[in-house]
Amino acid sequence: HANTINVNLGYDFITDMLVLEFAIDDSKIEVHSKENPWLKRAAQSLAEALRLATSKKLDVDFTELVTGYRLRTGPESSYVDIYLYDSLSSGAGYAASVAEIIDDVLLDMRQMLSSCDCDSACSKCLKHYRNQYVHGLLDRHAAIELLDWGINGELAQQKNFEEQVALLRPLVNILNKSGYEVSIMDNIITVQSKYAEKNIEIYPAMWVEPEKEGTIFVSDMYVKYAKPYAVRKISNNI
């Protein structure tokens, strides 16, 4: 319509809020690539972990708390803000009180995320009826990586050769049918076409993509959740 007017609708909601700021080293952690969903998955999952751990620590229903995240990027560094606030206007003081016991809450979050045995997230750790709209983003492993970075400045560890092979196996038949031959021997994964041969390494999606001559690097998140993209990444680089 010719008479369309764009407007922003909003309201003031006065309540207590807790914000955890994670400073991200852009030279080590991938934050700018739109094709890498790791940061959003990690931030959303860690926000949910904060709400659940806080509700248990304070012995209140988790619906009394609301959580979320905000990404702030700059030319040299970026930040992830994980926030928690009381669901009631004017606040009941729950979120503000967490600051006094934040060390215990962070430990509880780490325990909750690491103790589950699911592949990414389930009803025993992060999923519940109030966050159904983000179930596809929840990933306890990504949350652990972001939490460990925030507490200790530790990057995700490179997966060993056996783990890389296990992740890549579902792609082998697809690559073979596409005309590529994958071989696994002497702790090296190679892919061969009619014209070239290169090694394949699976690296943590948290990292800025490594570079090495003769090697195709594929993030573990591609292999887990976006197999067609992983296949395309290999085929386009050989």
Beta strands, then each sheet from edge to edge (+ up, - down):
strand 1: 17-25
strand 2: 65-73
strand 3: 77-86
strand 4: 181-185
strand 5: 188-192
strand 6: 197-203
strand 7: 215-219
sheet 1: 1+ 3- 2+
sheet 2: 4+ 5- 6+ 7+
end
